[in-house]
Amino acid sequence: MKFKRPCVKHIYPIYSINETVFRIGAQLGITKEFVDPSGQLLALANQLNGKPLSLVIENLKEMYPTLTTEDIEFGIDLLDQADVLEEYCELPIIDDRYIPNIHYFRRYLKDINKCIDIQRNINESSVLLLGLGGGGANVLTLLAGLGPKQLTIVDYDTVELSNLGRQLLYKQDDIGLSKAKVAEREFRKMNSSVALKAITKKIESSADVYELILESKATIVICVMDEPPFTAQRRVNEAIIKAGVPCIFGGSQISRGRIYSVIPGITGCFDCLNIHYTKTSPNFVGQFLGFQKINFSPPTIAYGPAIFQLSAVLADEFVRVLTNYTPPMSLSTQFEVNFEDGASFCHDPWPRYEEDCPTCGDGNVEDWEIFSYYSDEKEYETWT
C-alpha cells in the first residue's frame, strides 16, 4: 500500500445520491460516482481524512467485522484509481494568499507535498516580463497572485487614454506617465513581498534582451512585446537561446490570441518555426515579404474581455512551463484562443531543426531567404 495516511482530497465533497450510490466531487468531468449497496465503500471514503492507514483499517473492521485488511486495501485502490486520493500532509507556514493556489494544484497531483513544491518553485523564480501593454499589464496583475521571488518589468511607453479600455492596471490620473513606473507603483500595492524592478527602456536589439536576462538573473521570460512585428519576437528568441532561458510568447490578432513557448535545446525555437513554414508552406516567404513591403500599420485592435482571456492563458502557461504541474499547452506548437466562440486549439507542431537552424542549431542564416527580410538581421549578425 503506497499510502501511509490516505486522504480523499479536501477539495472534493463526499455525498450520497440515494441509498446505494454516492459521489466524490461536484464538477462535470471530475465527479466520480460509486455504486455501493453495502455502504462499506462510502464508510471507507469518510474515514480517509488523514488518519494513519492502520487506524483506518481498525475503524472499518469495527464497523464491518467481516471485512479483511485486503478488502479495505482493495477499496482504497478503487478510490485511488478514481484519482480522488492523496497522501495527507499538514500545510506549511506560507503566505495565505498562496494557499488557494496549492488547493488548485491538488486537482492534478496525488501528493500535497508536490503541490506545495509547485508553489515554492514559483516563489523561488525570477521572471523577466517584456512589455506592459494589453497582455503585459494584465499578466503582471496575475503574477502578483502567483508570487515569484523576483520580477523585472520592461517597457518604454507612456500611459494613453486609449490604453484604459483593457490595461486596467493604469488609471486616468496616470495618463502621460511611464508605464513601467506606474506598473511598479501598482504592483507594490498588490504584493510587496516580490522583489520588483521596473525598467523604462525600448528594446532595439537581441543584445538588449540578453543583457536584461543576465542583469535580472531570469529563470524564465514572458514576452508580450508586439513592436516591431515578428522582429521583436525574433530578437527575444535569439537572446533566450543564447542565455538558455525558456520563454512564453503571446500576442493577439483581432479576434484571436496565440501563445507559444520555447525551451532552449528542447523545443523548436522561433527561427525553427520560420524554417518549418519555409519547408512546408510554399507561399510563406512570399506572404511574409509582401506584408513587410507594405509597412502596414493597423489601428489598435484590442477588446478588454478578449485580452483578459489571453492574459490568463499566458500566466497559466508560465506556471506550466516553470513547474510542469500539468503539461504545457504551447511547447513546439502555437496554442490559439478564438475569442469569438471560446474555442481553443493547437496548431500543427514544429520540430527543432538542429542541423538547419542558425539560432538554436548549426545552420547558416544565409541558407534561408526568410531571415533576410527581418529588419535587424545585419545587427544580429554583428552582435553574435
N, C-alpha and C positions, 0 to 999 in steps of 0.2 A: 504494500500500500504506500503510494507516494506521498500521501498527506499525513502530517502529524497532527494538525489542528484544522481539519477541513471545515470550510465555511461557505454557505451559499452567499454569493456576492451581495453585499448590503444594498447595492443599487437596484436589486430586483425584489419585488414583493412576492410573497407566497400566499396563495388564496385558493379556496375551493370553488369549483363551478357547481358541483352537485355532490351527492354522497359518494360518488365513485370516481370523480375526475377533479384534479387540481392543476393549477398553473403556477409557473415561476416566471415572472416578468410580465409587463403590460404594454408591450410595444410590438406592432406588426413586424414580423420578420425576425423578432428576437424572442418573443414569448414561447415558452416550452410547455406543452400540455402532457399530462401523465394520467393514464387510466390506472386507478389504484383502488380496486374494490375492497381490499382488506384495510386500507388506511395506513398500512405499515410504512410505505414509501413517504407519505406526507409527514408522518411522525418523525421519520428519519430526517427529512429535509428541515423540519423545525428544530431538530437537535443540532444541526450543523451550523452553529453560530459562533464558533471559535473554541469550543471545548476541546480538550485533548481527545484523540481518537479512542483511547481506552475508556474514557468516561462516556463517550457517545455509545460505544458498544455495551457498556454496563447498563446504561439507562434504557436502551432499546430492549435488552434481554429482560429487564424488569417489567417493561410494558408488554412484551410479547415473548413469553418464556420459551416458545417453540423455535424462535429464531436462533441461528448459529452465527458465529463470528463471520463465517464465509458468506452467509446470507446478507449480513449487514454490509460487508465489504463489496459484495456484488451490487447492492443498492447504491452505494457511494460511487461505484464505477458507472452505473447508469446515469446518475446525475452529472458526473464529470463528463461523460460523452455528450451530454446536452449542453456543455460549456457554460454551466451556471456556478461552478465551484471555484474557489481559490484557497490558497493557504492563508490562514489567519495571521495578521500582523498588526501590532499597535502602530498607529500613525506617529511619526516622529514629530518633534517640535519643529514647526515650519511656519512660515508666514501664512496666516489664514487665507489670504487671497488666492493661494495656490492649491488649497485642499480640494476645491471643486474640480480643478484640472486632474488631480490624481484620481478622483472618483470617476471621471470620464475615461481615463486610460484603463480602468478596471473592466470596462466592456471588452477590451481587446486582449487582456493578459490574465493568466491564472494565478499569478504570484503578485501580491500587492507590493512586495519589496521591489519588484521590477517597475511597477507603476511609480513608486517613489523615485526610483533611479531615473526614470524618464524626466520627471520634473527637475531633479537635481542636475541632470545633463543640460537642460535648458538654462537653469540658474547659473551654470558654470560657463556658458557660451559667450563668445564675443562676436557681435553682429555688426556688419557694415551695411547700412541702408543707403542706397544711392537713388536719390530722387524723393522729393517731398510734395509731389503734385497729388492728383486724384488717388492713385494707388498708394503712394508712399505715405501720405498723411494719415490714411485710414489704417494701413498696416502698422504704422507707428503706434496708433492707439491700441491695437490688438497686442503689440509687443509689450505694452505696459502691463497687461494682464498675464503675460507669459513670464516676464521677468528675467531676461538674460543678464548675466553679470555685468557686461559692458556693451554699450551701444554707441556707435558712431554714425551720425546722420549727416548727409551732404546734399546741399542744393545751393544754387546761385541766385535763384529768382526771388521776387518780392510778391507779397500778397496783393491780389487784384480782386475787384468786386466779382468778376466773372468766375473766380475760383470757389466762391462761397456756396454754390449750389451742390457741391459734392465734397469739398475739402473742409469738413466741419470742425477740424482742429483749429481753424483760424476763425476770427471774429471780425465784425465790421470795423472795429477800432484798430485792427491790425493792418488795414489796407495801406500799402506803401512800405511796410516793414519787411525785413528779411525773413523768408520762410524758415530758414534754419534756426534763427534766433527765437522766433515765435514758437516754433515746434519744441525747442528746448525748454522754454518757459512753461508751456502747457504740459509737456511730458513730466516735468518735475512735480507738478501738482498731482499727477496720476500715480507715479511710482518713484519716490525719491531714493529708493534703495539701489536703483540701477545707476552705474557709473556712466553718465551720458556726456558725450562730446559732440557739439554741433559745429559744423564747418561750412562756411559760406564760400563756395568755390564752384567755378564752372569747369567741368571735366572736358578736356580738349584732346586727350590722348590716352593711349593704353598705359603709358608711363605714369600719368596722373592716378589712374586706378590702382596700379601696382604699389605706388608709394602709400596710398591710403590704406591698402590691405596690410602693408608692413607696419605702418605707424599705429594702426588700430589693433594690431595683433588679431585680426579677424579669423575666426574659425569657420565662418560662413558668410556669404554675401547675398543680399537681396537687391536685385536690380529692377527698378521700375522707372528708369530714365527712358525717354522716348525721343530725344533730340541729340544729334540728327538721326532720322530714322535708319535703322539697320546698322549704321556705322557705330552708334552708341553701344549697341549690343555686341558688336564685334570688338570694340575696344575693351569692354569689360571681359569678354570671353578670353581674349589674349592675355589679360592680366591675371585672371584666376588660374589659367593653365600654368602660367609661369610660377605663380605663388603656390599652386597645389591646393587651392581652397575651393570648395563647392559653391555653387551659386544657383539661386532660383530667379528666373527671369519672368516678368509678367508685363502684359500690355493689353490695351483694349482697342477694338476696331468697330466703331459704330455700335452694332447690336450684339457683338460677341467679345469675349475675353479669352486670352490664351496664356498659358504658362508652360514653361519647360525648364528642366533642371540639368545642370552639367556637373558631374563629379569627375575631376581630372584623373585620367588614367583608367577610368572605369566605363563611363558613358561616352558616346559621341559628343563632340563639342559643337559650338555654333558653326565653325568652319566645316566640320564634318557634315553638318546639315546642308550647307551650301554645295558641297561636293555631291552629297546624296541627290539633291534636286537636279544638279547638273547631269548626273548619270541617269536619272530615272524620268525626268520631265523634259522633253525636247524643247519646250518653249520657255523654260525657266530663265535662261540667260537673257534672251531677247525681252522677256517681260520685265526683268529687273532693270535692264539698260533703258528700256522705254520709259519706265517710271522715273528713273534718275534724270533723264533728259528733260522732262517737262518741269522739274523743280516744283512739284505740286505742293502747295501749302494749304492744307484743308482748314476749314474753320474748326474751332474746338467743338468736338462732339463728345459730350460726357453727361450721362444721366445718373444722378446720385445713387438711386437704388441699384442700378446695374454695377456701378463702380464698387459699391459696398460688397456685392456678391463676389466680384473678382478679388477684392482685397482679402476677404475671408478665406477664399481658397488658397491664396498666396501665403497667408500666415500659417494655415494648417499644413501646407506643403513644406514650409520651412521646418516645422516641428517633425514632420515625417522624415525628411531628408536627414535632419540632425540626429534623430533618435531611433528611427525605424520602429516606432510604437505600432505602426501598421504600414504596409508597403506604400512608398511614394507613388503618386499617380503620373508623374511627369518625367521619369527617367528615360532618356533616349526616345522620347515621344513628346508631342505637343498636346497638352490637355486643354480642351476647349469647352467653354461655358457659353451656351446660347441663351442670351438674356430674353429672347422673345418667347421661348416656351419652357425655359428652365432646364432643358436637357444638357447633358454633358457627355463628352466622348473623347477618346484618344485618337489622334491621327496615326497613320502608319508609322512604325518606329524607324529610326535611322541608326546605323551601326557606327562604331568608331572606325574610321579609316586610318589605321595606324601607319600604313605604307604611303598613303596619299596626302594626308592632312599636313599642311605646313605648320600648324599650330600645336596640335597635340600628338603629332606623329613625325614621320621622317620625310614627308612630302616636300615638294618645291612649289612655292607660291606661284611661280611663273607658268606652271603647267595648267593652271586653272584660270580661264578667262574671267570668271565671275569676280575674282578678287581685284582685278584691275579697275573695276568700276566703283569700288569703295573710295570714299573721299580722302581718306588719310593713309592709303596704302604705302605711299613713299615714306611718310612719317614712321609707320610701323617698321618698315624695313630698316630704317636708320636706328630706331630705338633698340631693336633686337640684336 
